[in-house]
Amino acid sequence: MPALTSTYLNPSAAPTAATGPNQNTVVVTLTPGDTLDTALITTAFGLSSSELTAGWPNVSIEPILPSAQGANWTLTSSAADFVFLTKNNSTASGSTTPQIRVKVSRPHSIVR
């Protein structure tokens, strides 16, 4: 089976320590390979432990293909500079087109 493919849409590549602080939202599409695929999405937001405890970053999982809902994608963990998502079912495994769009957002300056 093919491996999971992550495609960064905004920005067009994974943020770095230099670019992450200027990025408010990271948008990525995921094309699944096998069951139990795990995706690491780099944000380089540099969130503090209090922001993580408060529930940041905000992660939105949007299905692109109808089969995405049955794939049961879940947020596995969050950290200062990345999030992990896991695909828990074999639905649409080996897809050749993106299955979901993920938007990861940092806290707005008003709530920081």
C-alpha positions in Angstrom: 0.0 0.0 0.0 1.2 3.6 -0.6 2.3 5.7 2.3 0.3 8.6 3.6 0.9 11.9 1.7 0.7 15.3 3.4 0.3 18.3 1.1 0.8 21.7 2.6 -1.6 24.2 1.0 -1.0 27.2 3.3 1.9 27.7 3.6 3.1 25.7 0.6 5.7 23.8 2.8 5.9 22.9 6.4 6.6 26.0 8.6 10.0 26.3 10.2 11.0 28.0 13.5 11.7 31.1 11.4 8.3 31.2 9.6 6.0 29.6 12.1 5.6 32.6 14.4 4.2 34.6 11.4 1.7 31.8 10.4 -1.7 31.9 12.1 -3.2 28.8 10.3 -1.7 25.8 8.6 -3.8 24.0 6.0 -2.9 20.5 4.8 -4.6 17.8 2.8 -4.0 14.2 3.7 -4.1 11.3 1.2 -4.2 8.0 3.2 -2.1 5.0 2.5 -2.9 2.2 5.0 -5.2 1.7 7.9 -3.9 3.4 11.1 -2.0 6.0 9.1 -0.5 8.7 11.4 0.1 12.2 10.1 2.5 14.6 11.7 1.5 18.2 10.8 4.2 20.7 11.6 2.9 24.1 12.7 6.0 25.7 14.3 3.6 27.9 16.3 5.7 27.6 19.5 2.7 27.3 21.7 3.2 27.6 25.5 2.2 24.9 27.9 -0.7 27.1 29.2 -2.0 27.5 25.6 -1.8 23.7 25.1 -3.6 23.2 28.4 -6.3 25.7 27.3 -7.0 23.5 24.3 -4.9 25.1 21.5 -4.2 24.7 18.7 -7.7 24.5 17.2 -7.8 21.6 14.7 -10.5 21.3 12.1 -10.8 18.1 10.1 -12.9 18.5 6.9 -13.9 15.6 4.7 -13.1 16.0 1.0 -14.2 12.5 -0.1 -17.4 10.9 1.2 -15.4 7.9 2.5 -13.5 10.2 4.9 -16.2 10.1 7.5 -15.9 6.3 7.7 -12.2 6.5 8.0 -12.5 7.9 11.5 -9.7 10.4 11.5 -8.9 11.6 15.1 -6.6 14.1 16.7 -4.0 11.9 18.5 -2.0 14.6 20.2 -0.9 18.3 20.2 2.4 19.9 21.0 3.9 23.3 20.8 5.0 22.9 17.2 3.0 20.1 15.7 -0.2 17.9 15.8 -0.7 14.2 15.2 -3.8 12.7 13.5 -4.6 9.0 13.1 -6.8 7.3 10.6 -8.5 4.5 12.5 -10.3 2.5 9.8 -9.4 1.0 6.5 -12.0 3.1 4.6 -10.4 4.7 1.5 -7.0 3.2 2.3 -4.7 3.6 -0.7 -6.6 6.6 -2.0 -4.9 8.5 -4.8 -6.7 11.8 -4.0 -6.8 13.8 -0.8 -9.3 12.4 1.7 -9.4 15.2 4.3 -8.4 18.9 4.7 -6.9 19.8 8.1 -6.8 23.4 9.4 -4.6 24.0 12.4 -5.0 27.5 14.0 -3.1 29.2 16.8 -4.8 31.4 19.4 -5.6 34.8 18.2 -3.6 37.6 19.8 -6.8 38.8 21.6 -6.9 35.5 23.6 -3.1 35.0 24.0 
